[in-house]
Amino acid sequence: MADDPRAWNDFGVLAYLEGDRKKAEEWFRKALGIEPEKARKNLKKMKNEK
């Protein structure tokens, strides 16, 4: 499933919920080309929580 671009944002959310912010950011950045609005929203949310 990791090779399905539609799941990349979801993998980011899972990594974030598991406390792995670095991995979450990697997935969100990867998802920017597929779901830019969702990925940007999640990256912004992570940045604001620091």
HELIX and SHEET records of a PDB file:
HELIX    1   1 PRO A    5  ALA A    7  5                                   3    
HELIX    2   2 TRP A    8  LEU A   17  1                                  10    
HELIX    3   3 ARG A   21  ALA A   31  1                                  11    
HELIX    4   4 PRO A   36  ASN A   48  1                                  13    
END                                                                             
